[in-house]
Amino acid sequence: MDSPVFDEQRLSVLRDLALLESEKKTLYDHLTALAQTVLGAKVALMSMVARDFQFFKSFAGLPEPYASNPRTPLAGSFCQHVVDDNAPLIVDDALR
């Protein structure tokens, strides 16, 4: 079975809604900050997963250099697994 990460319909919706590479939005930032607070997390992200990169549409607690350049390669990304599994993912320690 092909990965949903590469599903053209999903990717088309991301492009059509201008969710990739677009400016930050206050509403998304409020939701991300709320998630960070409720979960007691150091970092919370709203990530849009494209074919070969992810874009952090909103984030709270994200360190540099990622905060200044919120587009990262998909290789090694936790976020691609959320798309593949169609389920939330909580990472207790990303360094492990």
Jmol script that loads the backbone (N, CA, C; Angstrom):
load data "model"
ATOM      1  N   MET A   1       0.835  -1.187   0.000  1.00  0.00           N
ATOM      2  CA  MET A   1       0.000   0.000   0.000  1.00  0.00           C
ATOM      3  C   MET A   1       0.879   1.249   0.000  1.00  0.00           C
ATOM      4  N   ASP A   2       0.512   2.226  -0.809  1.00  0.00           N
ATOM      5  CA  ASP A   2       1.260   3.474  -0.865  1.00  0.00           C
ATOM      6  C   ASP A   2       1.003   4.303   0.383  1.00  0.00           C
ATOM      7  N   SER A   3       2.015   5.039   0.783  1.00  0.00           N
ATOM      8  CA  SER A   3       1.898   5.901   1.958  1.00  0.00           C
ATOM      9  C   SER A   3       0.947   7.063   1.684  1.00  0.00           C
ATOM     10  N   PRO A   4       0.080   7.402   2.643  1.00  0.00           N
ATOM     11  CA  PRO A   4      -0.778   8.579   2.494  1.00  0.00           C
ATOM     12  C   PRO A   4       0.019   9.882   2.344  1.00  0.00           C
ATOM     13  N   VAL A   5       1.286   9.860   2.750  1.00  0.00           N
ATOM     14  CA  VAL A   5       2.135  11.047   2.593  1.00  0.00           C
ATOM     15  C   VAL A   5       2.182  11.469   1.133  1.00  0.00           C
ATOM     16  N   PHE A   6       2.140  10.495   0.219  1.00  0.00           N
ATOM     17  CA  PHE A   6       2.262  10.781  -1.207  1.00  0.00           C
ATOM     18  C   PHE A   6       0.923  10.888  -1.934  1.00  0.00           C
ATOM     19  N   ASP A   7      -0.177  10.835  -1.192  1.00  0.00           N
ATOM     20  CA  ASP A   7      -1.511  10.901  -1.788  1.00  0.00           C
ATOM     21  C   ASP A   7      -1.739  12.259  -2.456  1.00  0.00           C
ATOM     22  N   GLU A   8      -1.964  12.235  -3.757  1.00  0.00           N
ATOM     23  CA  GLU A   8      -2.105  13.483  -4.522  1.00  0.00           C
ATOM     24  C   GLU A   8      -3.307  14.315  -4.089  1.00  0.00           C
ATOM     25  N   GLN A   9      -4.389  13.672  -3.713  1.00  0.00           N
ATOM     26  CA  GLN A   9      -5.569  14.422  -3.270  1.00  0.00           C
ATOM     27  C   GLN A   9      -5.261  15.190  -1.980  1.00  0.00           C
ATOM     28  N   ARG A  10      -4.597  14.545  -1.032  1.00  0.00           N
ATOM     29  CA  ARG A  10      -4.216  15.203   0.221  1.00  0.00           C
ATOM     30  C   ARG A  10      -3.274  16.373  -0.049  1.00  0.00           C
ATOM     31  N   LEU A  11      -2.284  16.149  -0.900  1.00  0.00           N
ATOM     32  CA  LEU A  11      -1.320  17.196  -1.236  1.00  0.00           C
ATOM     33  C   LEU A  11      -1.991  18.356  -1.962  1.00  0.00           C
ATOM     34  N   SER A  12      -2.933  18.057  -2.822  1.00  0.00           N
ATOM     35  CA  SER A  12      -3.666  19.091  -3.550  1.00  0.00           C
ATOM     36  C   SER A  12      -4.460  19.979  -2.596  1.00  0.00           C
ATOM     37  N   VAL A  13      -5.076  19.382  -1.596  1.00  0.00           N
ATOM     38  CA  VAL A  13      -5.826  20.162  -0.602  1.00  0.00           C
ATOM     39  C   VAL A  13      -4.892  21.101   0.157  1.00  0.00           C
ATOM     40  N   LEU A  14      -3.722  20.613   0.551  1.00  0.00           N
ATOM     41  CA  LEU A  14      -2.754  21.474   1.239  1.00  0.00           C
ATOM     42  C   LEU A  14      -2.371  22.671   0.375  1.00  0.00           C
ATOM     43  N   ARG A  15      -2.151  22.414  -0.919  1.00  0.00           N
ATOM     44  CA  ARG A  15      -1.798  23.506  -1.836  1.00  0.00           C
ATOM     45  C   ARG A  15      -2.977  24.450  -2.041  1.00  0.00           C
ATOM     46  N   ASP A  16      -4.157  23.898  -2.275  1.00  0.00           N
ATOM     47  CA  ASP A  16      -5.344  24.720  -2.542  1.00  0.00           C
ATOM     48  C   ASP A  16      -5.703  25.618  -1.362  1.00  0.00           C
ATOM     49  N   LEU A  17      -5.494  25.130  -0.149  1.00  0.00           N
ATOM     50  CA  LEU A  17      -5.800  25.919   1.045  1.00  0.00           C
ATOM     51  C   LEU A  17      -4.642  26.817   1.470  1.00  0.00           C
ATOM     52  N   ALA A  18      -3.574  26.807   0.681  1.00  0.00           N
ATOM     53  CA  ALA A  18      -2.388  27.636   0.949  1.00  0.00           C
ATOM     54  C   ALA A  18      -1.823  27.382   2.346  1.00  0.00           C
ATOM     55  N   LEU A  19      -1.764  26.113   2.729  1.00  0.00           N
ATOM     56  CA  LEU A  19      -1.244  25.767   4.049  1.00  0.00           C
ATOM     57  C   LEU A  19       0.260  25.514   4.050  1.00  0.00           C
ATOM     58  N   LEU A  20       0.845  25.438   2.873  1.00  0.00           N
ATOM     59  CA  LEU A  20       2.288  25.232   2.784  1.00  0.00           C
ATOM     60  C   LEU A  20       2.973  26.566   2.516  1.00  0.00           C
ATOM     61  N   GLU A  21       3.963  26.869   3.315  1.00  0.00           N
ATOM     62  CA  GLU A  21       4.779  28.068   3.114  1.00  0.00           C
ATOM     63  C   GLU A  21       4.039  29.383   3.339  1.00  0.00           C
ATOM     64  N   SER A  22       2.846  29.351   3.888  1.00  0.00           N
ATOM     65  CA  SER A  22       2.102  30.593   4.079  1.00  0.00           C
ATOM     66  C   SER A  22       2.486  31.250   5.403  1.00  0.00           C
ATOM     67  N   GLU A  23       2.042  32.474   5.566  1.00  0.00           N
ATOM     68  CA  GLU A  23       2.374  33.234   6.769  1.00  0.00           C
ATOM     69  C   GLU A  23       1.729  32.617   8.007  1.00  0.00           C
ATOM     70  N   LYS A  24       2.297  32.962   9.165  1.00  0.00           N
ATOM     71  CA  LYS A  24       1.742  32.485  10.428  1.00  0.00           C
ATOM     72  C   LYS A  24       0.392  33.140  10.672  1.00  0.00           C
ATOM     73  N   LYS A  25      -0.491  32.417  11.317  1.00  0.00           N
ATOM     74  CA  LYS A  25      -1.822  32.915  11.639  1.00  0.00           C
ATOM     75  C   LYS A  25      -2.016  32.878  13.152  1.00  0.00           C
ATOM     76  N   THR A  26      -2.579  33.939  13.696  1.00  0.00           N
ATOM     77  CA  THR A  26      -2.782  34.045  15.134  1.00  0.00           C
ATOM     78  C   THR A  26      -3.635  32.904  15.677  1.00  0.00           C
ATOM     79  N   LEU A  27      -4.694  32.528  14.963  1.00  0.00           N
ATOM     80  CA  LEU A  27      -5.560  31.445  15.434  1.00  0.00           C
ATOM     81  C   LEU A  27      -4.769  30.160  15.627  1.00  0.00           C
ATOM     82  N   TYR A  28      -3.950  29.810  14.662  1.00  0.00           N
ATOM     83  CA  TYR A  28      -3.146  28.595  14.776  1.00  0.00           C
ATOM     84  C   TYR A  28      -2.180  28.699  15.952  1.00  0.00           C
ATOM     85  N   ASP A  29      -1.594  29.878  16.138  1.00  0.00           N
ATOM     86  CA  ASP A  29      -0.656  30.068  17.247  1.00  0.00           C
ATOM     87  C   ASP A  29      -1.353  29.909  18.595  1.00  0.00           C
ATOM     88  N   HIS A  30      -2.593  30.384  18.702  1.00  0.00           N
ATOM     89  CA  HIS A  30      -3.353  30.205  19.945  1.00  0.00           C
ATOM     90  C   HIS A  30      -3.604  28.717  20.209  1.00  0.00           C
ATOM     91  N   LEU A  31      -3.962  27.984  19.169  1.00  0.00           N
ATOM     92  CA  LEU A  31      -4.226  26.550  19.327  1.00  0.00           C
ATOM     93  C   LEU A  31      -2.960  25.781  19.699  1.00  0.00           C
ATOM     94  N   THR A  32      -1.846  26.147  19.096  1.00  0.00           N
ATOM     95  CA  THR A  32      -0.583  25.474  19.391  1.00  0.00           C
ATOM     96  C   THR A  32      -0.139  25.774  20.818  1.00  0.00           C
ATOM     97  N   ALA A  33      -0.274  27.028  21.248  1.00  0.00           N
ATOM     98  CA  ALA A  33       0.076  27.394  22.622  1.00  0.00           C
ATOM     99  C   ALA A  33      -0.829  26.675  23.621  1.00  0.00           C
ATOM    100  N   LEU A  34      -2.103  26.541  23.287  1.00  0.00           N
ATOM    101  CA  LEU A  34      -3.037  25.817  24.147  1.00  0.00           C
ATOM    102  C   LEU A  34      -2.628  24.350  24.271  1.00  0.00           C
ATOM    103  N   ALA A  35      -2.287  23.724  23.160  1.00  0.00           N
ATOM    104  CA  ALA A  35      -1.837  22.326  23.186  1.00  0.00           C
ATOM    105  C   ALA A  35      -0.586  22.182  24.048  1.00  0.00           C
ATOM    106  N   GLN A  36       0.348  23.110  23.908  1.00  0.00           N
ATOM    107  CA  GLN A  36       1.576  23.077  24.699  1.00  0.00           C
ATOM    108  C   GLN A  36       1.249  23.156  26.192  1.00  0.00           C
ATOM    109  N   THR A  37       0.350  24.054  26.556  1.00  0.00           N
ATOM    110  CA  THR A  37      -0.022  24.242  27.958  1.00  0.00           C
ATOM    111  C   THR A  37      -0.772  23.034  28.512  1.00  0.00           C
ATOM    112  N   VAL A  38      -1.787  22.590  27.801  1.00  0.00           N
ATOM    113  CA  VAL A  38      -2.613  21.471  28.270  1.00  0.00           C
ATOM    114  C   VAL A  38      -1.788  20.195  28.420  1.00  0.00           C
ATOM    115  N   LEU A  39      -0.880  19.958  27.487  1.00  0.00           N
ATOM    116  CA  LEU A  39      -0.068  18.742  27.519  1.00  0.00           C
ATOM    117  C   LEU A  39       1.185  18.880  28.376  1.00  0.00           C
ATOM    118  N   GLY A  40       1.494  20.110  28.794  1.00  0.00           N
ATOM    119  CA  GLY A  40       2.710  20.332  29.564  1.00  0.00           C
ATOM    120  C   GLY A  40       3.956  20.031  28.758  1.00  0.00           C
ATOM    121  N   ALA A  41       3.884  20.314  27.468  1.00  0.00           N
ATOM    122  CA  ALA A  41       4.980  19.985  26.549  1.00  0.00           C
ATOM    123  C   ALA A  41       5.964  21.144  26.420  1.00  0.00           C
ATOM    124  N   LYS A  42       7.219  20.815  26.170  1.00  0.00           N
ATOM    125  CA  LYS A  42       8.214  21.852  25.889  1.00  0.00           C
ATOM    126  C   LYS A  42       7.978  22.459  24.514  1.00  0.00           C
ATOM    127  N   VAL A  43       7.560  21.618  23.568  1.00  0.00           N
ATOM    128  CA  VAL A  43       7.341  22.053  22.189  1.00  0.00           C
ATOM    129  C   VAL A  43       6.008  21.499  21.702  1.00  0.00           C
ATOM    130  N   ALA A  44       5.271  22.327  20.982  1.00  0.00           N
ATOM    131  CA  ALA A  44       4.055  21.884  20.300  1.00  0.00           C
ATOM    132  C   ALA A  44       4.114  22.412  18.874  1.00  0.00           C
ATOM    133  N   LEU A  45       3.709  21.589  17.930  1.00  0.00           N
ATOM    134  CA  LEU A  45       3.792  21.940  16.512  1.00  0.00           C
ATOM    135  C   LEU A  45       2.474  21.684  15.798  1.00  0.00           C
ATOM    136  N   MET A  46       2.195  22.508  14.810  1.00  0.00           N
ATOM    137  CA  MET A  46       1.164  22.214  13.824  1.00  0.00           C
ATOM    138  C   MET A  46       1.931  22.101  12.511  1.00  0.00           C
ATOM    139  N   SER A  47       2.107  20.886  12.064  1.00  0.00           N
ATOM    140  CA  SER A  47       2.978  20.616  10.927  1.00  0.00           C
ATOM    141  C   SER A  47       2.171  20.175   9.718  1.00  0.00           C
ATOM    142  N   MET A  48       2.492  20.755   8.575  1.00  0.00           N
ATOM    143  CA  MET A  48       1.891  20.354   7.312  1.00  0.00           C
ATOM    144  C   MET A  48       2.919  19.491   6.581  1.00  0.00           C
ATOM    145  N   VAL A  49       2.516  18.277   6.228  1.00  0.00           N
ATOM    146  CA  VAL A  49       3.433  17.315   5.618  1.00  0.00           C
ATOM    147  C   VAL A  49       3.212  17.291   4.117  1.00  0.00           C
ATOM    148  N   ALA A  50       4.218  17.737   3.383  1.00  0.00           N
ATOM    149  CA  ALA A  50       4.195  17.702   1.920  1.00  0.00           C
ATOM    150  C   ALA A  50       4.874  16.414   1.455  1.00  0.00           C
ATOM    151  N   ARG A  51       5.119  16.313   0.163  1.00  0.00           N
ATOM    152  CA  ARG A  51       5.717  15.096  -0.397  1.00  0.00           C
ATOM    153  C   ARG A  51       7.135  14.859   0.130  1.00  0.00           C
ATOM    154  N   ASP A  52       7.946  15.896   0.237  1.00  0.00           N
ATOM    155  CA  ASP A  52       9.337  15.703   0.641  1.00  0.00           C
ATOM    156  C   ASP A  52       9.819  16.696   1.699  1.00  0.00           C
ATOM    157  N   PHE A  53       8.896  17.428   2.305  1.00  0.00           N
ATOM    158  CA  PHE A  53       9.267  18.322   3.402  1.00  0.00           C
ATOM    159  C   PHE A  53       8.070  18.496   4.323  1.00  0.00           C
ATOM    160  N   GLN A  54       8.354  19.018   5.504  1.00  0.00           N
ATOM    161  CA  GLN A  54       7.279  19.406   6.407  1.00  0.00           C
ATOM    162  C   GLN A  54       7.427  20.891   6.700  1.00  0.00           C
ATOM    163  N   PHE A  55       6.301  21.540   6.917  1.00  0.00           N
ATOM    164  CA  PHE A  55       6.274  22.970   7.197  1.00  0.00           C
ATOM    165  C   PHE A  55       5.563  23.161   8.521  1.00  0.00           C
ATOM    166  N   PHE A  56       6.246  23.775   9.482  1.00  0.00           N
ATOM    167  CA  PHE A  56       5.647  24.037  10.778  1.00  0.00           C
ATOM    168  C   PHE A  56       4.779  25.281  10.658  1.00  0.00           C
ATOM    169  N   LYS A  57       3.506  25.066  10.398  1.00  0.00           N
ATOM    170  CA  LYS A  57       2.546  26.155  10.211  1.00  0.00           C
ATOM    171  C   LYS A  57       2.443  26.996  11.476  1.00  0.00           C
ATOM    172  N   SER A  58       2.546  26.349  12.608  1.00  0.00           N
ATOM    173  CA  SER A  58       2.501  27.040  13.888  1.00  0.00           C
ATOM    174  C   SER A  58       3.325  26.237  14.882  1.00  0.00           C
ATOM    175  N   PHE A  59       3.906  26.922  15.846  1.00  0.00           N
ATOM    176  CA  PHE A  59       4.708  26.220  16.840  1.00  0.00           C
ATOM    177  C   PHE A  59       4.809  27.047  18.114  1.00  0.00           C
ATOM    178  N   ALA A  60       5.074  26.349  19.197  1.00  0.00           N
ATOM    179  CA  ALA A  60       5.328  26.985  20.489  1.00  0.00           C
ATOM    180  C   ALA A  60       6.509  26.266  21.115  1.00  0.00           C
ATOM    181  N   GLY A  61       7.515  27.024  21.532  1.00  0.00           N
ATOM    182  CA  GLY A  61       8.682  26.443  22.168  1.00  0.00           C
ATOM    183  C   GLY A  61       9.701  25.851  21.219  1.00  0.00           C
ATOM    184  N   LEU A  62       9.557  26.092  19.939  1.00  0.00           N
ATOM    185  CA  LEU A  62      10.473  25.514  18.947  1.00  0.00           C
ATOM    186  C   LEU A  62      11.804  26.266  18.976  1.00  0.00           C
ATOM    187  N   PRO A  63      12.921  25.557  19.164  1.00  0.00           N
ATOM    188  CA  PRO A  63      14.218  26.231  19.235  1.00  0.00           C
ATOM    189  C   PRO A  63      14.746  26.612  17.849  1.00  0.00           C
ATOM    190  N   GLU A  64      15.764  27.436  17.861  1.00  0.00           N
ATOM    191  CA  GLU A  64      16.490  27.761  16.637  1.00  0.00           C
ATOM    192  C   GLU A  64      17.331  26.549  16.250  1.00  0.00           C
ATOM    193  N   PRO A  65      17.587  26.343  15.001  1.00  0.00           N
ATOM    194  CA  PRO A  65      17.289  27.199  13.853  1.00  0.00           C
ATOM    195  C   PRO A  65      15.906  26.960  13.260  1.00  0.00           C
ATOM    196  N   TYR A  66      15.144  26.028  13.842  1.00  0.00           N
ATOM    197  CA  TYR A  66      13.847  25.654  13.259  1.00  0.00           C
ATOM    198  C   TYR A  66      12.807  26.771  13.345  1.00  0.00           C
ATOM    199  N   ALA A  67      12.861  27.579  14.405  1.00  0.00           N
ATOM    200  CA  ALA A  67      11.889  28.667  14.544  1.00  0.00           C
ATOM    201  C   ALA A  67      12.050  29.697  13.430  1.00  0.00           C
ATOM    202  N   SER A  68      13.272  29.929  12.987  1.00  0.00           N
ATOM    203  CA  SER A  68      13.524  30.898  11.912  1.00  0.00           C
ATOM    204  C   SER A  68      13.309  30.309  10.528  1.00  0.00           C
ATOM    205  N   ASN A  69      13.440  29.007  10.411  1.00  0.00           N
ATOM    206  CA  ASN A  69      13.265  28.329   9.127  1.00  0.00           C
ATOM    207  C   ASN A  69      12.388  27.099   9.353  1.00  0.00           C
ATOM    208  N   PRO A  70      11.053  27.288   9.410  1.00  0.00           N
ATOM    209  CA  PRO A  70      10.164  26.201   9.802  1.00  0.00           C
ATOM    210  C   PRO A  70       9.863  25.168   8.711  1.00  0.00           C
ATOM    211  N   ARG A  71      10.698  25.099   7.709  1.00  0.00           N
ATOM    212  CA  ARG A  71      10.558  24.068   6.674  1.00  0.00           C
ATOM    213  C   ARG A  71      11.744  23.116   6.818  1.00  0.00           C
ATOM    214  N   THR A  72      11.458  21.831   7.000  1.00  0.00           N
ATOM    215  CA  THR A  72      12.521  20.847   7.190  1.00  0.00           C
ATOM    216  C   THR A  72      12.283  19.643   6.280  1.00  0.00           C
ATOM    217  N   PRO A  73      13.345  18.894   5.971  1.00  0.00           N
ATOM    218  CA  PRO A  73      13.180  17.696   5.146  1.00  0.00           C
ATOM    219  C   PRO A  73      12.261  16.689   5.835  1.00  0.00           C
ATOM    220  N   LEU A  74      11.588  15.893   5.057  1.00  0.00           N
ATOM    221  CA  LEU A  74      10.676  14.893   5.603  1.00  0.00           C
ATOM    222  C   LEU A  74      11.433  13.702   6.191  1.00  0.00           C
ATOM    223  N   ALA A  75      12.622  13.442   5.681  1.00  0.00           N
ATOM    224  CA  ALA A  75      13.419  12.327   6.189  1.00  0.00           C
ATOM    225  C   ALA A  75      13.664  12.515   7.688  1.00  0.00           C
ATOM    226  N   GLY A  76      13.350  11.506   8.460  1.00  0.00           N
ATOM    227  CA  GLY A  76      13.549  11.574   9.902  1.00  0.00           C
ATOM    228  C   GLY A  76      12.432  12.284  10.651  1.00  0.00           C
ATOM    229  N   SER A  77      11.399  12.695   9.958  1.00  0.00           N
ATOM    230  CA  SER A  77      10.294  13.441  10.557  1.00  0.00           C
ATOM    231  C   SER A  77       9.352  12.525  11.336  1.00  0.00           C
ATOM    232  N   PHE A  78       8.960  12.959  12.526  1.00  0.00           N
ATOM    233  CA  PHE A  78       7.906  12.259  13.264  1.00  0.00           C
ATOM    234  C   PHE A  78       6.555  12.484  12.589  1.00  0.00           C
ATOM    235  N   CYS A  79       6.381  13.659  12.012  1.00  0.00           N
ATOM    236  CA  CYS A  79       5.071  14.075  11.489  1.00  0.00           C
ATOM    237  C   CYS A  79       4.576  13.193  10.354  1.00  0.00           C
ATOM    238  N   GLN A  80       5.474  12.639   9.565  1.00  0.00           N
ATOM    239  CA  GLN A  80       5.040  11.758   8.480  1.00  0.00           C
ATOM    240  C   GLN A  80       4.325  10.523   9.021  1.00  0.00           C
ATOM    241  N   HIS A  81       4.663  10.107  10.244  1.00  0.00           N
ATOM    242  CA  HIS A  81       4.011   8.936  10.842  1.00  0.00           C
ATOM    243  C   HIS A  81       2.568   9.244  11.243  1.00  0.00           C
ATOM    244  N   VAL A  82       2.296  10.487  11.599  1.00  0.00           N
ATOM    245  CA  VAL A  82       0.924  10.897  11.907  1.00  0.00           C
ATOM    246  C   VAL A  82       0.064  10.758  10.655  1.00  0.00           C
ATOM    247  N   VAL A  83       0.598  11.192   9.518  1.00  0.00           N
ATOM    248  CA  VAL A  83      -0.132  11.079   8.253  1.00  0.00           C
ATOM    249  C   VAL A  83      -0.292   9.607   7.873  1.00  0.00           C
ATOM    250  N   ASP A  84       0.778   8.844   7.986  1.00  0.00           N
ATOM    251  CA  ASP A  84       0.723   7.418   7.636  1.00  0.00           C
ATOM    252  C   ASP A  84      -0.278   6.649   8.500  1.00  0.00           C
ATOM    253  N   ASP A  85      -0.273   6.933   9.806  1.00  0.00           N
ATOM    254  CA  ASP A  85      -1.109   6.176  10.746  1.00  0.00           C
ATOM    255  C   ASP A  85      -2.483   6.793  10.964  1.00  0.00           C
ATOM    256  N   ASN A  86      -2.671   8.044  10.501  1.00  0.00           N
ATOM    257  CA  ASN A  86      -3.929   8.764  10.708  1.00  0.00           C
ATOM    258  C   ASN A  86      -4.316   8.768  12.186  1.00  0.00           C
ATOM    259  N   ALA A  87      -3.314   9.076  13.024  1.00  0.00           N
ATOM    260  CA  ALA A  87      -3.521   9.078  14.470  1.00  0.00           C
ATOM    261  C   ALA A  87      -2.582  10.096  15.110  1.00  0.00           C
ATOM    262  N   PRO A  88      -2.979  10.647  16.254  1.00  0.00           N
ATOM    263  CA  PRO A  88      -2.102  11.591  16.954  1.00  0.00           C
ATOM    264  C   PRO A  88      -0.814  10.908  17.402  1.00  0.00           C
ATOM    265  N   LEU A  89       0.198  11.720  17.615  1.00  0.00           N
ATOM    266  CA  LEU A  89       1.483  11.205  18.078  1.00  0.00           C
ATOM    267  C   LEU A  89       2.022  12.144  19.144  1.00  0.00           C
ATOM    268  N   ILE A  90       2.337  11.594  20.299  1.00  0.00           N
ATOM    269  CA  ILE A  90       2.982  12.362  21.362  1.00  0.00           C
ATOM    270  C   ILE A  90       4.365  11.771  21.547  1.00  0.00           C
ATOM    271  N   VAL A  91       5.374  12.611  21.419  1.00  0.00           N
ATOM    272  CA  VAL A  91       6.761  12.183  21.567  1.00  0.00           C
ATOM    273  C   VAL A  91       7.247  12.698  22.917  1.00  0.00           C
ATOM    274  N   ASP A  92       7.518  11.781  23.843  1.00  0.00           N
ATOM    275  CA  ASP A  92       7.954  12.184  25.179  1.00  0.00           C
ATOM    276  C   ASP A  92       9.359  12.771  25.175  1.00  0.00           C
ATOM    277  N   ASP A  93      10.248  12.206  24.370  1.00  0.00           N
ATOM    278  CA  ASP A  93      11.626  12.687  24.313  1.00  0.00           C
ATOM    279  C   ASP A  93      12.157  12.445  22.900  1.00  0.00           C
ATOM    280  N   ALA A  94      12.221  13.493  22.111  1.00  0.00           N
ATOM    281  CA  ALA A  94      12.645  13.370  20.710  1.00  0.00           C
ATOM    282  C   ALA A  94      14.126  13.026  20.579  1.00  0.00           C
ATOM    283  N   LEU A  95      14.885  13.164  21.643  1.00  0.00           N
ATOM    284  CA  LEU A  95      16.312  12.865  21.583  1.00  0.00           C
ATOM    285  C   LEU A  95      16.607  11.381  21.791  1.00  0.00           C
ATOM    286  N   ARG A  96      15.629  10.632  22.237  1.00  0.00           N
ATOM    287  CA  ARG A  96      15.833   9.184  22.451  1.00  0.00           C
ATOM    288  C   ARG A  96      15.489   8.398  21.217  1.00  0.00           C
TER     289      ARG A  96
END
end "model"
wireframe off; spacefill off
backbone 0.3
color backbone group
